[in-house]
Amino acid sequence: MNVTRKATANVAGVLRGSDPRLADETVVLSAHHDHFGIGEPDETGDVIYNGALDNATGVAQILAIARAIKALPEAPRRSVLINLVGAEEQGLLGSEYYAANPTFPPGKIAANLNYDGGNIWGHTHDVTFIGLGKSTIDQIATLVAEEQGRVVKPDQFADKGYFYRSDQFSFAKIGVPAMYLDTGTDFVDRPPEWGREQQNHYTEVNYHQPTDEYDPSWDLGGMIDDALLGYWTGLAIANADEMPTWLPGDEFEAARLEALKAVED
């Protein structure tokens, strides 16, 4: 086995909360900002692994949400941490580093909303919430989606184990209730299986390949819908009296209780 060492970094910034009592708590909005860089050439000789969908689209959504929150006439009650982490493709290394060296105590992190890939195929009747059924974030996201005329569905490719393969997992392990928003499959004005076909094609042809490049034909309307869902969900959590909780018996509940106890001592 060959071991290589490369330098990367997490890039973070804080939008300070307006409530003196709650400003030391935060909602973390995360996306991984890097990919594979220069690697093995594909059949065309291309060696640049652009990571346009995975995960420039996620970064774009987080930055759009941050810009919208910054533009509010009054900041949310809790702080909002914009956390663009590195080395996700190498094993969630950036988010694991942050989880081991957090700038807010885990018991003060209200929630993590993570974006890893965006919807480039158009508007959907649904949205995928990876982590649905695990925390009280469910209730907020479901209400926001209903306002959009959409339904929230659990991981629609559950066999791939996405909850444990993206950066929200690092936050969950330190007890932070987490949501990973992903593309729905029920596309407006498309046949029932069309959405799954597009996503499967991307996975088979472009995923982790130099061909993951920006295409001007992308329809970003659905990505805007998903960013708005995250914006309103994050804002609701940032302004709520109480922080979200894991549902009783969830695998991460014990870590949350320990984190909360640590900030009470």
KOLKETI-560450 format. One record per residue (C-alpha): chain; x, y, z. Coordinates in Angstrom, 1 decimal. Each point is the difference from the previous one (the first is absolute). Example, Ala and Ser with C-alpha at 12.3 -4.5 7.8 and 13.67 -1.06 7.14 Angstrom:
<rs>
+------+--------+--------+--------+
! tinu !     xx !     yy !     zz !
+------+--------+--------+--------+
!    A !   12.3 !   -4.5 !    7.8 !
!    A !    1.4 !    3.4 !   -0.7 !
+------+--------+--------+--------+
</rs>
This chain:
<rs>
+------+--------+--------+--------+
! tinu !     xx !     yy !     zz !
+------+--------+--------+--------+
!    A !    0.0 !    0.0 !    0.0 !
!    A !    1.3 !    3.4 !   -0.9 !
!    A !   -0.5 !    2.9 !    2.4 !
!    A !    0.0 !    3.6 !   -1.3 !
!    A !   -0.2 !    3.2 !    1.9 !
!    A !   -1.8 !    3.1 !   -1.4 !
!    A !   -1.0 !    3.2 !    1.6 !
!    A !   -3.6 !    1.3 !    0.0 !
!    A !   -2.1 !    2.1 !    2.5 !
!    A !   -3.4 !    0.5 !    1.3 !
!    A !   -1.4 !    3.5 !   -0.8 !
!    A !   -2.4 !    1.4 !    2.5 !
!    A !   -1.7 !    3.2 !    1.0 !
!    A !   -2.5 !    1.0 !    2.6 !
!    A !   -3.1 !    2.1 !   -0.3 !
!    A !   -0.5 !    1.1 !    3.6 !
!    A !   -3.4 !   -0.5 !    1.7 !
!    A !   -2.0 !    3.0 !    1.2 !
!    A !   -1.3 !   -1.6 !    3.3 !
!    A !    2.4 !    0.5 !    2.9 !
!    A !   -1.2 !   -3.2 !    1.6 !
!    A !    0.2 !   -2.2 !   -3.1 !
!    A !    2.8 !    1.6 !   -2.1 !
!    A !    2.5 !   -2.5 !    1.5 !
!    A !   -2.0 !   -2.8 !   -1.6 !
!    A !    0.2 !   -0.6 !   -3.8 !
!    A !   -1.5 !   -1.7 !   -3.0 !
!    A !    2.7 !   -1.5 !   -2.2 !
!    A !   -0.5 !    0.2 !   -3.8 !
!    A !    2.5 !   -2.3 !   -1.7 !
!    A !    1.2 !   -1.2 !   -3.4 !
!    A !    3.3 !   -1.4 !   -1.1 !
!    A !    2.0 !    2.4 !   -2.2 !
!    A !    2.5 !   -2.3 !   -1.7 !
!    A !    0.1 !   -3.2 !   -2.1 !
!    A !    2.9 !   -2.1 !   -1.4 !
!    A !    1.9 !    2.8 !   -1.8 !
!    A !    2.4 !   -1.4 !   -2.7 !
!    A !   -0.1 !   -3.8 !   -0.3 !
!    A !    0.0 !   -2.9 !   -2.4 !
!    A !   -1.0 !    0.9 !   -3.6 !
!    A !   -3.3 !   -1.3 !   -1.3 !
!    A !   -0.4 !   -1.4 !   -3.5 !
!    A !    0.2 !    3.5 !   -1.5 !
!    A !    3.2 !    0.9 !    1.8 !
!    A !   -1.8 !    2.4 !    2.4 !
!    A !    1.7 !    0.1 !    3.4 !
!    A !   -1.9 !    2.7 !    1.8 !
!    A !   -2.6 !   -1.3 !    2.4 !
!    A !   -2.2 !    3.1 !    0.1 !
!    A !   -2.6 !   -1.1 !    2.4 !
!    A !   -2.6 !    2.3 !   -1.5 !
!    A !   -3.1 !   -1.8 !    1.4 !
!    A !    2.0 !   -1.6 !    2.8 !
!    A !    0.3 !    2.4 !    1.6 !
!    A !    0.2 !    3.5 !   -1.5 !
!    A !   -3.8 !   -0.1 !   -0.1 !
!    A !   -0.1 !   -0.6 !    3.7 !
!    A !    2.4 !    2.8 !    0.7 !
!    A !   -2.1 !    2.3 !   -2.2 !
!    A !   -3.1 !   -0.8 !    2.0 !
!    A !    1.7 !    0.7 !    3.3 !
!    A !    1.4 !    3.3 !   -1.2 !
!    A !   -3.4 !    1.0 !   -1.3 !
!    A !   -1.6 !   -0.8 !    3.4 !
!    A !    2.7 !    1.9 !    1.8 !
!    A !   -0.5 !    3.0 !   -2.2 !
!    A !   -3.7 !    0.0 !    0.6 !
!    A !    0.4 !   -0.3 !    3.8 !
!    A !    2.6 !    2.8 !   -0.1 !
!    A !   -2.5 !    2.2 !   -1.8 !
!    A !   -2.7 !   -0.3 !    2.7 !
!    A !   -0.8 !    3.3 !    1.7 !
!    A !    0.7 !   -1.8 !    3.3 !
!    A !    2.2 !   -2.9 !    0.5 !
!    A !   -1.5 !   -3.3 !    1.3 !
!    A !    0.1 !   -0.6 !    3.7 !
!    A !    2.6 !   -2.7 !   -0.1 !
!    A !    3.2 !    0.4 !   -2.0 !
!    A !    0.5 !   -1.8 !   -3.3 !
!    A !    3.3 !   -1.6 !   -0.9 !
!    A !    0.8 !   -0.4 !   -3.6 !
!    A !    2.4 !   -3.0 !   -0.1 !
!    A !    1.4 !   -1.0 !   -3.4 !
!    A !    2.1 !   -3.0 !    0.8 !
!    A !    2.8 !   -1.7 !   -1.8 !
!    A !    1.0 !   -3.6 !   -0.9 !
!    A !   -3.5 !   -1.5 !    0.1 !
!    A !    0.8 !   -2.3 !   -2.8 !
!    A !    3.0 !   -1.3 !    1.9 !
!    A !   -2.2 !   -1.2 !    2.9 !
!    A !   -1.8 !    3.0 !    1.5 !
!    A !    3.4 !    1.3 !    1.3 !
!    A !   -0.9 !    3.7 !    0.1 !
!    A !   -3.2 !   -0.4 !    1.9 !
!    A !    1.6 !   -2.6 !    2.3 !
!    A !    2.7 !    2.5 !    0.8 !
!    A !   -2.6 !    2.6 !    0.8 !
!    A !   -2.0 !   -2.4 !    2.2 !
!    A !    3.2 !   -0.7 !    1.9 !
!    A !    0.9 !    3.7 !    0.3 !
!    A !   -3.4 !    1.8 !   -0.1 !
!    A !   -0.1 !    3.8 !    0.3 !
!    A !   -3.3 !   -0.4 !    1.9 !
!    A !   -0.5 !   -2.7 !    2.6 !
!    A !   -2.0 !   -2.9 !   -1.5 !
!    A !   -2.7 !    0.7 !    2.6 !
!    A !   -0.4 !    3.5 !   -1.4 !
!    A !   -0.3 !   -1.1 !   -3.6 !
!    A !   -3.8 !   -0.1 !   -0.6 !
!    A !    0.1 !   -1.8 !   -3.3 !
!    A !    2.0 !   -0.8 !   -3.1 !
!    A !   -1.5 !    0.5 !   -3.4 !
!    A !    2.2 !   -1.6 !   -2.7 !
!    A !   -0.1 !    0.3 !   -3.8 !
!    A !    1.9 !   -2.6 !   -2.1 !
!    A !   -1.0 !    0.4 !   -3.6 !
!    A !   -2.9 !    2.0 !   -1.5 !
!    A !   -3.0 !   -0.6 !   -2.2 !
!    A !    1.1 !    0.9 !   -3.6 !
!    A !   -3.0 !   -1.6 !   -1.7 !
!    A !   -2.9 !    2.4 !    0.9 !
!    A !   -2.9 !    0.4 !    2.4 !
!    A !   -1.3 !   -2.9 !    2.0 !
!    A !   -3.2 !   -0.9 !    1.9 !
!    A !    2.2 !   -1.5 !    2.7 !
!    A !    3.3 !    0.5 !    1.8 !
!    A !    2.2 !   -2.6 !    1.6 !
!    A !    0.9 !    0.4 !    3.7 !
!    A !    2.8 !   -2.3 !    0.8 !
!    A !   -0.3 !   -0.6 !    3.7 !
!    A !   -3.8 !    0.3 !    0.0 !
!    A !   -1.5 !   -1.8 !    3.1 !
!    A !    3.0 !    0.7 !    2.2 !
!    A !   -0.6 !    3.5 !    1.5 !
!    A !   -2.6 !    2.7 !    0.6 !
!    A !    1.5 !    1.9 !   -3.1 !
!    A !   -2.5 !   -2.2 !   -1.8 !
!    A !   -3.0 !    2.1 !    1.1 !
!    A !    1.6 !    3.3 !   -1.1 !
!    A !    1.1 !   -1.3 !   -3.4 !
!    A !   -3.3 !   -1.6 !   -0.7 !
!    A !   -1.9 !    3.2 !    0.7 !
!    A !    2.3 !    2.1 !   -2.2 !
!    A !   -0.3 !   -2.6 !   -2.8 !
!    A !   -3.8 !    0.1 !    0.3 !
!    A !    0.1 !    3.8 !   -0.4 !
!    A !    1.9 !   -0.7 !   -3.3 !
!    A !   -2.6 !   -2.5 !   -1.1 !
!    A !    2.4 !   -2.9 !    0.4 !
!    A !    0.3 !   -3.1 !    2.1 !
!    A !    3.0 !   -1.1 !    2.0 !
!    A !    1.2 !   -3.6 !   -0.6 !
!    A !    2.7 !   -2.0 !    1.7 !
!    A !    3.2 !   -1.2 !   -1.7 !
!    A !   -1.3 !   -1.4 !   -3.3 !
!    A !    3.3 !   -1.9 !   -0.6 !
!    A !    0.2 !   -1.4 !    3.5 !
!    A !    2.2 !   -2.9 !   -1.1 !
!    A !    2.9 !    2.5 !   -0.6 !
!    A !    0.1 !    1.1 !    3.6 !
!    A !    0.3 !    3.7 !   -0.7 !
!    A !   -0.6 !    1.2 !    3.6 !
!    A !    3.3 !   -1.7 !    1.0 !
!    A !    1.9 !    1.2 !   -3.0 !
!    A !   -0.3 !    3.8 !    0.1 !
!    A !    1.1 !    2.7 !    2.4 !
!    A !   -3.1 !    0.1 !    2.1 !
!    A !    1.1 !   -3.4 !    1.4 !
!    A !    3.0 !    1.7 !    1.7 !
!    A !   -2.4 !    2.4 !    1.8 !
!    A !   -2.5 !   -2.7 !    0.9 !
!    A !    2.8 !   -2.0 !    1.7 !
!    A !    0.6 !    2.9 !    2.4 !
!    A !   -3.7 !    0.1 !    0.7 !
!    A !   -1.2 !    2.8 !   -2.4 !
!    A !   -3.4 !   -0.6 !   -1.6 !
!    A !    0.7 !    0.0 !   -3.8 !
!    A !   -1.8 !    0.3 !   -3.3 !
!    A !    1.4 !   -0.8 !   -3.5 !
!    A !   -2.2 !    1.4 !   -2.7 !
!    A !    0.2 !   -1.8 !   -3.3 !
!    A !   -1.8 !    0.0 !   -3.4 !
!    A !   -3.5 !   -1.4 !   -0.2 !
!    A !   -1.0 !   -2.5 !   -2.7 !
!    A !   -3.5 !    1.1 !   -0.9 !
!    A !    0.6 !    2.7 !   -2.7 !
!    A !   -2.6 !    2.4 !   -1.2 !
!    A !   -1.3 !   -0.8 !   -3.5 !
!    A !    2.2 !   -3.1 !   -0.2 !
!    A !   -0.8 !   -3.8 !   -0.1 !
!    A !    0.0 !   -1.7 !    3.4 !
!    A !    3.4 !   -1.7 !   -0.4 !
!    A !    1.7 !    2.9 !   -1.7 !
!    A !    1.6 !    1.4 !    3.1 !
!    A !    1.6 !   -3.3 !    1.1 !
!    A !    1.3 !   -0.5 !   -3.5 !
!    A !    1.8 !    3.3 !    0.0 !
!    A !    1.5 !   -0.5 !    3.4 !
!    A !    1.1 !   -3.6 !   -0.8 !
!    A !    1.5 !    1.2 !   -3.3 !
!    A !    2.0 !    2.7 !    1.9 !
!    A !    1.2 !   -2.6 !    2.5 !
!    A !    1.0 !   -2.5 !   -2.7 !
!    A !    1.7 !    2.5 !   -2.4 !
!    A !    1.0 !    3.2 !    1.8 !
!    A !    0.3 !   -0.7 !    3.7 !
!    A !    3.7 !    0.4 !    1.1 !
!    A !    1.0 !    0.5 !   -3.6 !
!    A !    1.5 !    2.9 !   -2.0 !
!    A !   -3.3 !    0.1 !   -1.8 !
!    A !   -1.6 !    1.6 !    3.1 !
!    A !    0.1 !    3.4 !   -1.7 !
!    A !   -2.4 !    2.9 !   -0.2 !
!    A !   -2.4 !   -0.2 !   -2.9 !
!    A !   -1.9 !    3.1 !   -1.1 !
!    A !   -3.1 !   -2.2 !   -0.7 !
!    A !   -0.4 !   -0.6 !    3.8 !
!    A !   -3.4 !    1.0 !    1.3 !
!    A !    0.7 !    1.6 !    3.4 !
!    A !   -3.6 !    0.7 !    1.0 !
!    A !   -0.2 !   -3.0 !    2.2 !
!    A !    3.3 !    0.9 !    1.7 !
!    A !   -1.4 !    3.4 !    0.9 !
!    A !   -3.1 !   -1.8 !    1.5 !
!    A !    2.3 !   -2.2 !    2.1 !
!    A !    2.2 !    3.0 !    1.1 !
!    A !   -3.2 !    1.9 !    1.1 !
!    A !   -1.1 !   -3.1 !    2.0 !
!    A !    3.3 !    0.0 !    1.8 !
!    A !   -0.1 !    3.8 !    0.5 !
!    A !   -3.4 !   -0.1 !    1.7 !
!    A !    0.8 !   -3.1 !    2.0 !
!    A !    3.2 !    1.4 !    1.2 !
!    A !   -1.6 !    3.4 !    0.8 !
!    A !   -2.8 !   -1.7 !    2.0 !
!    A !    2.6 !   -2.0 !    2.1 !
!    A !    2.1 !    3.2 !    0.5 !
!    A !   -3.0 !    1.9 !    1.4 !
!    A !   -1.7 !   -2.8 !    2.0 !
!    A !   -0.1 !    0.0 !    3.8 !
!    A !    1.3 !   -3.5 !    0.2 !
!    A !    2.6 !   -1.9 !   -2.1 !
!    A !   -1.0 !   -3.1 !   -2.0 !
!    A !    0.4 !   -3.4 !    1.6 !
!    A !    0.7 !   -3.5 !   -1.2 !
!    A !   -3.1 !   -2.2 !    0.3 !
!    A !   -0.1 !   -2.3 !    3.0 !
!    A !    2.1 !   -3.1 !   -0.5 !
!    A !    2.0 !    1.4 !   -3.0 !
!    A !    3.5 !   -1.2 !   -0.3 !
!    A !    1.4 !    3.5 !    0.6 !
!    A !   -2.2 !    1.0 !    2.9 !
!    A !    2.5 !   -1.1 !    2.7 !
!    A !    2.7 !    2.2 !   -1.6 !
!    A !   -2.4 !    2.9 !    0.0 !
!    A !   -0.9 !   -0.4 !    3.6 !
!    A !    3.7 !   -0.1 !    0.9 !
!    A !    0.7 !    3.1 !   -2.0 !
!    A !   -2.9 !    1.9 !    1.7 !
!    A !    1.2 !   -1.1 !    3.4 !
!    A !    3.5 !    1.3 !   -0.7 !
!    A !   -1.2 !    3.5 !   -0.7 !
!    A !   -2.2 !    0.0 !    3.1 !
!    A !    2.9 !   -0.8 !    2.4 !
+------+--------+--------+--------+
</rs>
